[in-house]
Amino acid sequence: MKNKSFSIALAILATVLSLNMSAQPLGSKLWNDDWTFTKDGKSRVLNLPHDWGVDGPFVQDYPGESGKLAWWGKAEYSKILSVEAKDLKSKKQFFLDFGGVMSYAKVFCNNEYVTEWPYGYSSFRADLTPYLKAGDNLVKVTLDNPEESSRWYPGGGIYRNVYLTVAEPVGVAQWGTFVTTKGKEVCIDITLRNAGDAVSGTVRTEIFRVIDPALMVTSTGSVTDGAKLLASEETKFKTITDDASLAQKFTLEEAEFWSPEHPALYQAVTTVTTKDG
């Protein structure tokens, strides 16, 4: 029996020497709505992204680098994550990907410490999996934004998107895809992850010519009429271990270089399939 465990889509702009891409795993969705925000003893429900500094009035007495807004202080964001027992039994992995949190963020799940990220200008991931139970789970993010910690207005809060990713135990690692090109030659280096038992399986990558950017590979992994298959490569693994890596190479005979006048767009989809027997 085969189990499709992970697929990742790359929007690729062909240039002379490299492919510029952004990768988004399947099973990932925005998790911005209905957070409870608490600061200074007051709570309200809101949607992310959110900057509590812009909630307040401009105060002329504040220093210039503050933007005349009170972005400092301590605050908390919380939200309920509902998890089905069958997903825990099948060892599904649950990740929260934060685009930017200002600052000194600490993440808790069911009042247990998960991770922390002090720097407010870069993204980070929280693995909730070990702390979850069937039913409702309380996710909490605390912030401590120090006063006089910036020479410019930094904002305060979860000011970028949050994504919830629910994945199979085996798949492509976060930031696990690296694409390079040289002329018509394309190389895709892939790093895998495995949070369960070592298993055998295959890694298949398909490269498509995008006919209509609005109809690229969908979030469910199905290919639409908006793309044309150009090449594919499959690698078999006797054992897929955590951090296993591979390189897949392609030759795109009819590849067109990207330009503002002719924005040739390509998309690659990597699918990891495991065998459970």
Beta strands, then each sheet from edge to edge (+ up, - down):
strand 1: 2-14
strand 2: 19-25
strand 3: 28-30
strand 4: 35-39
strand 5: 42-46
strand 6: 73-83
strand 7: 93-98
strand 8: 101-102
strand 9: 105-109
strand 10: 112-117
strand 11: 124-127
strand 12: 135-145
strand 13: 157-158
strand 14: 162-167
strand 15: 170-182
strand 16: 185-194
strand 17: 199-210
strand 18: 227-240
strand 19: 245-251
strand 20: 265-275
sheet 1: 2+ 1- 20+ 17- 18+
sheet 2: 3+ 14- 7+ 11-
sheet 3: 5+ 4- 6+ 12- 9+ 10-
sheet 4: 8+ 13-
sheet 5: 15+ 16- 19+
end
